Amino acid sequence: MIVVTVLAALGLSFTGAGVASAAPSPAAAAPPVAALATPITGTGDDGSFAGTFTPSQFSAQDGRLLATGVLTGTVSDADGAAIGTVTRTVSLPVTVDAATCQVLNLILGPLHLNLLGLVIDLNQVHLLITAVQAPGNLLGNLLCAIAHLLDGTPTAGGLAALLNAVLALLGGL
């Protein structure tokens, strides 16, 4: 029971008989790629959890991107003594960190000007302007939105397909 409580406190959603429609079939999932194992830790009033999550497949559900994989770890009581281990297939929401976009990349070659006896020599100039998208970065958000106005927004399903292709390539190494 403490395992379920600790993992629920961590915000993990289990795939099982109750949510079988949200979980991919085991045959469809690629084998987990150990190099992508992500540390997962959490503490609660009754104890703590320390382990790893290794993704095996990405999917889209209700417009959100989900990572499905294997969660393994150890549950400890409040004193730090191990009371059990967990090895479960779980689905976790995936979020994307702050993104940057290139607004301007201007390269001017060397410049030589002779204006009525005033000589100006300028070596190569490289101007690079990058905008950062994040909450509170109004100008960065606006410039990135304008820079990608005609790009077409990737859907969660398209992103899931791309990430599954990356997992398949990594699994073949």
Backbone as a chain_set.jsonl record, in Angstrom:
{"seq": "MIVVTVLAALGLSFTGAGVASAAPSPAAAAPPVAALATPITGTGDDGSFAGTFTPSQFSAQDGRLLATGVLTGTVSDADGAAIGTVTRTVSLPVTVDAATCQVLNLILGPLHLNLLGLVIDLNQVHLLITAVQAPGNLLGNLLCAIAHLLDGTPTAGGLAALLNAVLALLGGL", "coords": {"N": [[0.816, -1.192, 0.0], [1.978, 1.22, 0.735], [3.695, 1.602, -1.38], [2.017, 2.25, -3.526], [0.942, 4.605, -2.497], [3.223, 6.297, -2.247], [4.085, 6.421, -4.92], [1.821, 7.506, -6.079], [1.863, 9.977, -4.873], [4.023, 11.005, -6.177], [2.955, 11.568, -8.565], [2.656, 9.701, -10.558], [1.142, 7.708, -13.057], [-0.324, 4.606, -13.221], [-0.307, 1.985, -15.624], [-2.687, -0.336, -16.347], [-5.202, -2.824, -15.769], [-7.382, -1.148, -15.306], [-6.891, 1.112, -16.856], [-6.418, 0.282, -19.448], [-6.998, 1.091, -22.021], [-5.522, 3.384, -22.35], [-2.932, 2.559, -22.354], [-0.302, 1.302, -24.412], [-0.225, -1.777, -26.281], [1.733, -4.524, -25.035], [3.23, -5.764, -27.039], [3.585, -3.801, -28.929], [5.318, -1.967, -27.882], [8.658, -0.808, -27.876], [11.771, -2.312, -26.851], [13.043, -1.141, -23.707], [15.444, 1.509, -23.699], [18.372, 1.475, -22.16], [20.227, 3.537, -21.895], [18.723, 5.801, -21.774], [17.648, 5.995, -19.286], [16.108, 7.676, -16.651], [16.639, 9.325, -13.599], [14.396, 8.992, -10.851], [13.007, 10.373, -8.039], [11.458, 10.733, -4.835], [9.77, 11.977, -1.93], [7.751, 11.426, 0.949], [5.382, 11.678, 3.697], [5.373, 9.145, 4.803], [7.618, 7.844, 3.833], [10.098, 7.209, 1.249], [10.998, 7.206, -2.28], [13.239, 5.884, -4.634], [14.56, 5.566, -7.784], [14.555, 4.586, -11.281], [13.316, 5.68, -14.49], [12.721, 4.27, -17.56], [12.121, 4.992, -20.8], [10.048, 3.395, -23.277], [8.241, 3.782, -25.265], [6.43, 6.382, -26.962], [3.401, 8.226, -26.914], [0.32, 9.811, -27.985], [-2.296, 11.302, -26.226], [-5.374, 12.665, -25.872], [-4.37, 15.08, -26.934], [-2.053, 15.418, -25.5], [1.364, 14.596, -24.843], [2.666, 11.465, -24.026], [4.934, 9.399, -22.218], [5.699, 6.049, -22.191], [6.97, 3.489, -20.217], [9.352, 1.6, -18.262], [9.323, 1.643, -14.8], [11.532, 1.387, -12.224], [12.618, 0.737, -8.922], [13.291, 1.472, -5.425], [11.406, 1.394, -2.468], [11.393, 3.114, 0.533], [11.05, 3.267, 4.117], [10.148, 5.833, 6.572], [12.413, 5.903, 8.148], [14.42, 5.255, 6.437], [14.884, 2.618, 5.823], [14.776, -0.025, 3.502], [11.746, -1.159, 2.172], [10.556, -2.387, 0.107], [10.482, -3.21, -3.444], [9.956, -1.861, -6.723], [8.801, -2.612, -9.919], [7.392, -1.599, -12.634], [5.25, -0.978, -15.431], [4.634, 2.172, -16.589], [2.875, 5.201, -17.487], [3.807, 8.442, -18.252], [3.329, 11.996, -18.259], [4.818, 14.105, -20.739], [6.823, 16.943, -20.83], [7.991, 19.887, -22.469], [10.948, 21.676, -22.21], [11.934, 25.155, -21.853], [12.129, 26.724, -24.957], [14.333, 27.823, -27.541], [14.691, 30.127, -30.216], [16.07, 31.029, -33.322], [16.325, 34.295, -34.276], [17.665, 36.178, -35.862], [20.447, 35.881, -37.995], [23.098, 37.328, -38.989], [25.708, 37.924, -41.15], [28.3, 39.942, -41.942], [30.713, 40.638, -44.303], [34.232, 41.634, -44.415], [34.664, 45.17, -44.381], [35.502, 48.043, -46.204], [35.728, 51.423, -46.248], [36.133, 54.546, -47.842], [35.658, 57.668, -47.303], [35.892, 60.605, -48.562], [38.507, 60.995, -47.564], [38.223, 60.046, -45.004], [38.831, 57.058, -43.587], [37.441, 53.947, -43.11], [37.773, 50.846, -41.732], [36.443, 47.756, -41.32], [36.332, 44.691, -39.789], [35.131, 41.309, -40.251], [31.725, 40.96, -39.268], [29.577, 39.343, -37.112], [26.373, 38.921, -36.313], [24.187, 37.575, -34.076], [21.022, 36.862, -33.058], [19.027, 35.542, -30.613], [15.988, 34.271, -29.398], [14.314, 33.484, -26.365], [11.872, 31.261, -25.353], [9.621, 31.253, -22.754], [7.645, 31.268, -19.736], [6.757, 34.561, -18.908], [8.693, 35.738, -20.504], [8.076, 37.91, -22.497], [8.865, 39.31, -24.911], [10.625, 37.446, -26.064], [8.86, 35.248, -26.423], [7.044, 36.407, -28.232], [8.689, 37.062, -30.485], [9.636, 34.513, -31.211], [7.209, 33.309, -31.867], [6.478, 34.851, -34.086], [8.653, 34.296, -35.782], [8.183, 31.634, -36.338], [5.759, 31.575, -37.582], [4.674, 30.576, -39.985], [5.262, 27.92, -39.852], [3.65, 25.649, -39.04], [2.3, 23.968, -36.405], [3.659, 21.37, -34.496], [1.934, 18.374, -33.774], [0.914, 16.481, -30.864], [0.78, 13.8, -31.548], [2.401, 13.683, -33.866], [4.847, 14.406, -32.767], [5.164, 12.282, -30.975], [5.472, 10.157, -32.791], [7.902, 10.883, -33.992], [9.638, 10.777, -31.745], [9.41, 8.041, -31.133], [10.679, 6.969, -33.368], [13.286, 7.861, -32.885], [13.797, 6.424, -30.503], [13.739, 3.811, -31.573], [15.972, 3.896, -33.246], [18.026, 4.321, -31.342], [17.72, 1.997, -29.86], [18.667, 0.133, -31.636], [21.375, 0.392, -31.585]], "CA": [[0.0, 0.0, 0.0], [2.846, 2.392, 0.781], [4.241, 1.783, -2.717], [1.015, 2.969, -4.298], [0.828, 5.95, -1.931], [4.406, 7.081, -2.597], [4.085, 6.662, -6.355], [0.727, 8.429, -6.366], [2.327, 11.298, -4.453], [4.956, 11.455, -7.196], [2.203, 11.942, -9.758], [2.782, 8.675, -11.582], [-0.101, 7.011, -13.368], [-0.049, 3.235, -13.586], [-1.093, 1.389, -16.696], [-3.132, -1.645, -15.883], [-6.51, -3.227, -16.252], [-8.317, -0.031, -15.235], [-6.615, 2.113, -17.877], [-5.821, -0.452, -20.55], [-7.164, 1.826, -23.271], [-4.49, 4.417, -22.437], [-1.62, 1.946, -22.445], [-0.093, 0.536, -25.629], [-0.086, -3.209, -26.048], [3.136, -4.826, -24.771], [3.923, -6.142, -28.26], [3.858, -2.61, -29.725], [6.358, -1.174, -27.245], [10.034, -1.194, -28.14], [12.465, -2.582, -25.589], [13.577, 0.084, -23.111], [16.826, 1.85, -24.004], [18.956, 1.73, -20.84], [20.954, 4.805, -21.888], [17.775, 6.884, -21.552], [17.094, 5.884, -17.935], [16.055, 8.957, -15.952], [16.44, 9.133, -12.157], [13.127, 9.433, -10.273], [13.037, 10.318, -6.579], [10.365, 11.442, -4.186], [9.609, 11.718, -0.504], [6.442, 11.699, 1.526], [5.36, 11.562, 5.155], [5.597, 7.764, 5.216], [8.851, 7.269, 3.306], [10.657, 7.788, 0.03], [11.185, 6.328, -3.425], [14.397, 6.213, -5.469], [14.642, 4.603, -8.874], [14.745, 5.128, -12.628], [12.281, 5.478, -15.494], [13.313, 4.04, -18.864], [11.031, 5.02, -21.776], [10.059, 2.418, -24.358], [7.357, 4.241, -26.326], [5.742, 7.642, -26.769], [2.082, 8.237, -27.535], [-0.466, 11.025, -27.776], [-3.618, 11.042, -25.666], [-6.085, 13.922, -25.624], [-3.51, 16.2, -27.282], [-0.867, 15.468, -24.628], [2.392, 13.621, -25.135], [2.928, 10.563, -22.904], [6.03, 8.442, -22.334], [5.411, 4.787, -21.519], [8.209, 2.763, -19.997], [9.49, 0.794, -17.049], [9.764, 2.319, -13.584], [12.108, 0.459, -11.253], [13.187, 1.462, -7.8], [13.15, 0.964, -4.071], [10.591, 2.182, -1.55], [11.964, 3.07, 1.881], [10.187, 3.875, 5.135], [10.6, 7.138, 7.057], [13.736, 5.75, 8.749], [15.386, 4.972, 5.379], [15.032, 1.184, 5.603], [14.066, -0.483, 2.307], [10.599, -2.006, 2.507], [10.073, -3.058, -1.089], [10.955, -2.743, -4.743], [8.909, -1.633, -7.717], [9.098, -2.728, -11.336], [6.07, -1.421, -13.232], [5.097, -0.202, -16.651], [3.853, 3.361, -16.271], [2.803, 6.261, -18.494], [4.052, 9.737, -17.63], [3.239, 13.116, -19.202], [6.094, 14.665, -21.168], [6.79, 18.386, -21.04], [9.13, 20.41, -23.204], [11.553, 22.818, -21.53], [11.947, 26.417, -22.584], [12.734, 26.586, -26.269], [14.911, 29.027, -28.115], [14.6, 30.178, -31.672], [16.982, 31.989, -33.911], [15.58, 35.391, -34.878], [18.482, 36.783, -36.904], [21.834, 35.458, -38.113], [23.605, 38.239, -40.014], [27.167, 37.921, -41.277], [28.812, 40.954, -42.862], [32.128, 40.445, -44.597], [35.068, 42.808, -44.139], [34.171, 46.384, -45.015], [36.493, 49.122, -46.331], [35.104, 52.648, -46.746], [36.97, 55.74, -47.924], [34.718, 58.763, -47.504], [36.554, 61.899, -48.635], [39.66, 61.033, -46.681], [37.953, 59.316, -43.763], [38.924, 55.637, -43.923], [36.836, 53.051, -42.125], [37.996, 49.421, -41.997], [35.687, 46.934, -40.377], [36.516, 43.268, -40.051], [33.868, 40.565, -40.343], [30.782, 41.131, -38.17], [28.591, 38.253, -37.029], [25.32, 39.287, -35.368], [23.283, 36.447, -33.845], [19.984, 37.2, -32.086], [18.255, 34.361, -30.242], [14.894, 34.553, -28.462], [14.028, 32.376, -25.456], [10.461, 31.136, -25.016], [9.358, 30.796, -21.396], [6.681, 32.148, -19.073], [7.306, 35.843, -18.491], [9.584, 36.283, -21.537], [7.116, 38.396, -23.478], [9.476, 39.606, -26.194], [11.11, 36.175, -26.611], [7.697, 34.489, -26.892], [6.496, 37.074, -29.407], [9.599, 36.92, -31.622], [9.619, 33.107, -31.64], [5.924, 33.069, -32.524], [6.547, 35.479, -35.403], [9.635, 33.572, -36.589], [7.643, 30.325, -36.719], [4.359, 31.802, -37.925], [4.236, 29.739, -41.105], [5.808, 26.577, -39.677], [2.776, 24.542, -38.683], [2.588, 23.501, -35.057], [3.666, 19.916, -34.419], [0.939, 17.804, -32.874], [1.457, 15.499, -29.919], [0.928, 12.543, -32.291], [3.578, 13.787, -34.717], [6.014, 14.391, -31.894], [5.287, 10.91, -30.475], [6.029, 9.332, -33.88], [9.31, 11.24, -34.122], [10.365, 10.244, -30.588], [9.469, 6.586, -31.283], [11.72, 6.686, -34.352], [14.568, 8.046, -32.188], [13.964, 5.263, -29.619], [14.07, 2.644, -32.39], [17.378, 4.038, -33.668], [18.876, 4.104, -30.17], [17.623, 0.592, -29.478], [19.435, -0.662, -32.578], [22.827, 0.605, -31.404]], "C": [[0.864, 1.262, 0.0], [3.45, 2.669, -0.591], [3.283, 2.611, -3.559], [0.9, 4.402, -3.81], [1.994, 6.828, -2.344], [4.395, 7.404, -4.086], [2.952, 7.595, -6.761], [1.126, 9.845, -5.973], [3.308, 11.878, -5.463], [4.236, 11.861, -8.474], [2.296, 10.928, -10.87], [1.436, 8.013, -11.811], [0.238, 5.618, -13.859], [-0.886, 2.823, -14.777], [-1.45, -0.003, -16.215], [-4.508, -1.923, -16.407], [-7.483, -2.059, -16.266], [-8.096, 1.019, -16.307], [-5.971, 1.466, -19.106], [-5.955, 0.303, -21.867], [-6.094, 2.892, -23.435], [-3.113, 3.821, -22.639], [-1.481, 1.204, -23.769], [0.036, -0.936, -25.302], [1.384, -3.527, -25.864], [3.898, -5.179, -26.04], [4.325, -4.916, -29.071], [5.014, -1.799, -29.155], [7.732, -1.715, -27.596], [10.697, -1.531, -26.812], [13.036, -1.291, -25.034], [15.047, 0.276, -23.476], [17.47, 2.298, -22.705], [19.68, 3.071, -20.768], [20.032, 5.99, -21.609], [17.142, 6.845, -20.166], [17.223, 7.22, -17.209], [15.837, 8.718, -14.466], [15.1, 9.723, -11.709], [13.247, 9.285, -8.764], [11.852, 11.086, -6.035], [10.296, 11.074, -2.728], [8.192, 12.081, -0.09], [6.517, 11.556, 3.031], [5.736, 10.163, 5.621], [6.904, 7.17, 4.717], [9.301, 7.949, 2.035], [10.757, 6.731, -1.059], [12.401, 6.815, -4.185], [14.502, 5.14, -6.535], [14.897, 5.3, -10.195], [13.521, 4.834, -13.484], [12.986, 5.354, -16.84], [12.2, 3.99, -19.904], [11.181, 3.946, -22.84], [9.171, 2.849, -25.512], [6.735, 5.58, -25.946], [4.401, 7.572, -27.484], [1.396, 9.561, -27.244], [-1.833, 10.611, -27.255], [-4.247, 12.379, -25.295], [-5.197, 15.137, -25.885], [-2.276, 16.356, -26.417], [0.091, 14.36, -25.026], [2.674, 12.804, -23.88], [4.122, 9.676, -23.223], [5.641, 7.205, -21.544], [6.724, 4.034, -21.397], [8.192, 2.044, -18.67], [10.049, 1.652, -15.916], [10.283, 1.246, -12.635], [12.7, 1.276, -10.123], [12.89, 0.805, -6.478], [12.333, 1.947, -3.241], [11.176, 1.99, -0.154], [10.994, 3.718, 2.854], [10.802, 5.185, 5.614], [11.993, 7.081, 7.675], [14.812, 5.458, 7.706], [15.591, 3.494, 5.108], [14.186, 0.771, 4.398], [12.929, -1.414, 2.717], [10.027, -2.706, 1.279], [10.681, -2.474, -2.35], [9.777, -2.655, -5.699], [9.498, -1.864, -9.104], [7.747, -2.725, -12.033], [6.18, -0.696, -14.562], [4.168, 0.956, -16.326], [3.843, 4.303, -17.474], [2.91, 7.592, -17.769], [3.876, 10.846, -18.663], [4.628, 13.67, -19.5], [5.908, 16.156, -21.379], [8.065, 18.802, -21.756], [9.64, 21.637, -22.464], [11.496, 24.06, -22.412], [12.717, 26.247, -23.887], [13.341, 27.914, -26.695], [14.701, 28.984, -29.613], [15.526, 31.281, -32.161], [16.16, 33.044, -34.648], [16.366, 35.985, -36.043], [19.894, 36.235, -36.836], [22.414, 36.246, -39.286], [25.12, 38.209, -40.002], [27.547, 38.933, -42.345], [30.299, 40.709, -43.057], [32.926, 41.684, -44.25], [34.599, 44.003, -44.977], [35.285, 47.433, -45.036], [35.796, 50.313, -46.97], [36.136, 53.773, -46.762], [36.04, 56.881, -48.301], [35.454, 60.095, -47.414], [37.702, 62.032, -47.631], [39.45, 60.387, -45.328], [37.896, 57.835, -44.121], [38.367, 54.815, -42.772], [37.088, 51.623, -42.584], [37.296, 48.632, -40.903], [35.89, 45.481, -40.758], [35.147, 42.589, -40.082], [33.034, 40.754, -39.077], [29.777, 39.992, -38.232], [27.606, 38.613, -35.919], [24.346, 38.123, -35.269], [22.309, 36.854, -32.745], [19.132, 35.962, -31.869], [17.205, 34.766, -29.222], [14.624, 33.303, -27.633], [12.543, 32.399, -25.11], [10.334, 30.577, -23.612], [8.31, 31.717, -20.789], [7.366, 33.43, -18.601], [8.245, 36.478, -19.499], [8.734, 36.789, -22.702], [7.736, 38.627, -24.847], [10.004, 38.333, -26.854], [9.972, 35.33, -27.163], [7.139, 35.075, -28.183], [7.382, 36.863, -30.629], [9.666, 35.481, -32.113], [8.319, 32.785, -32.363], [5.928, 33.66, -33.927], [7.502, 34.714, -36.317], [9.087, 32.245, -37.09], [6.18, 30.413, -37.132], [3.851, 30.863, -39.006], [4.691, 28.296, -40.98], [4.746, 25.53, -39.404], [3.185, 23.963, -37.34], [2.592, 21.986, -35.027], [2.626, 19.431, -33.413], [1.621, 16.831, -31.931], [1.686, 14.165, -30.632], [2.154, 12.552, -33.186], [4.859, 13.739, -33.914], [6.246, 12.992, -31.326], [5.898, 10.012, -31.538], [7.518, 9.614, -34.061], [10.139, 10.661, -32.975], [10.45, 8.719, -30.633], [10.521, 6.185, -32.303], [13.106, 6.837, -33.72], [14.831, 6.87, -31.253], [14.362, 4.025, -30.402], [15.519, 2.712, -32.856], [18.33, 3.781, -32.512], [18.866, 2.651, -29.724], [18.423, -0.313, -30.386], [20.928, -0.505, -32.435], [23.459, -0.482, -30.594]], "O": [[0.529, 2.251, -0.652], [3.694, 3.824, -0.94], [3.693, 3.561, -4.225], [0.773, 5.322, -4.618], [1.795, 7.974, -2.747], [4.666, 8.54, -4.474], [3.107, 8.391, -7.688], [0.772, 10.806, -6.657], [3.418, 13.097, -5.596], [4.848, 12.44, -9.371], [2.038, 11.262, -12.026], [0.679, 7.785, -10.868], [1.003, 5.463, -14.811], [-2.03, 3.253, -14.928], [-0.596, -0.747, -15.734], [-4.938, -1.318, -17.39], [-8.333, -1.984, -17.154], [-9.026, 1.753, -16.643], [-5.08, 2.048, -19.724], [-5.101, 0.164, -22.744], [-5.783, 3.272, -24.564], [-2.201, 4.531, -23.063], [-2.424, 0.548, -24.212], [0.368, -1.301, -24.175], [2.224, -2.867, -26.476], [5.099, -4.921, -26.12], [5.297, -4.97, -29.823], [5.63, -1.018, -29.879], [7.949, -2.927, -27.612], [10.238, -1.087, -25.76], [13.47, -0.43, -25.799], [15.802, -0.692, -23.553], [17.159, 3.375, -22.196], [19.744, 3.68, -19.7], [20.505, 7.068, -21.248], [16.197, 7.588, -19.899], [18.299, 7.816, -17.159], [14.929, 7.972, -14.101], [14.719, 10.814, -12.133], [13.553, 8.202, -8.264], [11.312, 11.975, -6.693], [10.713, 9.986, -2.331], [7.536, 12.926, -0.699], [7.595, 11.337, 3.584], [6.335, 9.991, 6.682], [7.27, 6.075, 5.146], [8.95, 9.097, 1.762], [10.621, 5.534, -0.807], [12.584, 8.019, -4.365], [14.528, 3.947, -6.229], [15.381, 6.431, -10.243], [12.788, 3.875, -13.242], [13.761, 6.232, -17.22], [11.407, 3.048, -19.904], [12.293, 3.621, -23.257], [9.318, 2.343, -26.624], [6.539, 5.876, -24.768], [4.279, 6.937, -28.532], [1.823, 10.329, -26.382], [-2.452, 9.685, -27.778], [-3.698, 13.129, -24.488], [-5.259, 16.119, -25.145], [-1.527, 17.32, -26.574], [-0.332, 13.303, -25.495], [2.894, 13.36, -22.804], [4.3, 9.251, -24.364], [5.294, 7.296, -20.366], [7.495, 3.949, -22.353], [7.147, 1.9, -18.035], [11.092, 2.292, -16.049], [9.562, 0.311, -12.286], [13.219, 2.371, -10.338], [12.312, -0.28, -6.418], [12.536, 3.159, -3.3], [11.423, 0.867, 0.286], [10.215, 4.596, 2.483], [11.852, 5.599, 5.123], [12.687, 8.097, 7.724], [15.995, 5.414, 8.043], [16.393, 3.138, 4.245], [13.025, 1.165, 4.282], [13.123, -2.339, 3.507], [9.115, -3.525, 1.397], [11.301, -1.41, -2.339], [8.743, -3.293, -5.502], [10.577, -1.36, -9.416], [7.037, -3.731, -12.024], [7.095, 0.099, -14.781], [3.052, 0.753, -15.846], [4.692, 4.21, -18.361], [2.197, 7.843, -16.797], [4.236, 10.663, -19.826], [5.499, 13.699, -18.631], [4.953, 16.585, -22.026], [9.094, 18.135, -21.651], [8.866, 22.533, -22.129], [11.064, 24.008, -23.563], [13.817, 25.694, -23.908], [12.912, 28.983, -26.26], [14.553, 27.912, -30.2], [15.727, 32.304, -31.507], [15.385, 32.713, -35.546], [15.796, 36.266, -37.097], [20.477, 36.132, -35.757], [22.236, 35.866, -40.443], [25.745, 38.441, -38.968], [27.164, 38.799, -43.508], [31.05, 40.587, -42.089], [32.352, 42.689, -43.831], [34.193, 43.852, -46.129], [35.931, 47.683, -44.018], [35.327, 50.226, -48.105], [36.911, 53.933, -45.819], [35.678, 57.044, -49.466], [35.621, 60.649, -46.327], [37.841, 63.047, -46.947], [40.408, 60.2, -44.577], [37.018, 57.406, -44.87], [38.77, 54.969, -41.619], [36.679, 51.229, -43.676], [37.54, 48.832, -39.713], [35.652, 45.085, -41.899], [34.12, 43.255, -39.949], [33.556, 40.715, -37.963], [29.199, 39.716, -39.283], [27.955, 38.612, -34.738], [23.745, 37.727, -36.268], [22.725, 37.157, -31.626], [18.582, 35.4, -32.816], [17.494, 35.517, -28.29], [14.698, 32.187, -28.147], [12.016, 33.408, -24.639], [10.894, 29.521, -23.317], [8.109, 32.83, -21.275], [8.424, 33.385, -17.974], [8.568, 37.658, -19.366], [8.684, 36.165, -23.762], [7.183, 38.18, -25.852], [9.852, 38.152, -28.062], [10.094, 34.755, -28.245], [6.803, 34.342, -29.114], [6.882, 36.521, -31.7], [9.746, 35.251, -33.32], [8.326, 32.068, -33.363], [5.431, 33.032, -34.862], [7.201, 34.504, -37.492], [9.484, 31.777, -38.158], [5.446, 29.429, -37.039], [2.711, 30.404, -38.941], [4.522, 27.519, -41.919], [5.132, 24.38, -39.609], [4.32, 23.513, -37.178], [1.633, 21.363, -35.482], [2.463, 20.011, -32.34], [2.754, 16.409, -32.162], [2.669, 13.475, -30.359], [2.872, 11.556, -33.267], [5.838, 13.114, -34.321], [7.391, 12.556, -31.206], [6.756, 9.186, -31.226], [8.307, 8.69, -34.261], [11.218, 10.116, -33.204], [11.459, 8.152, -30.214], [11.192, 5.167, -32.129], [13.999, 6.033, -33.986], [15.951, 6.362, -31.201], [15.223, 3.264, -29.961], [16.218, 1.699, -32.86], [19.337, 3.095, -32.681], [19.882, 2.131, -29.263], [18.824, -1.403, -29.98], [21.684, -1.207, -33.106], [24.666, -0.45, -30.353]]}, "num_chains": 1, "name": "protein.A"}
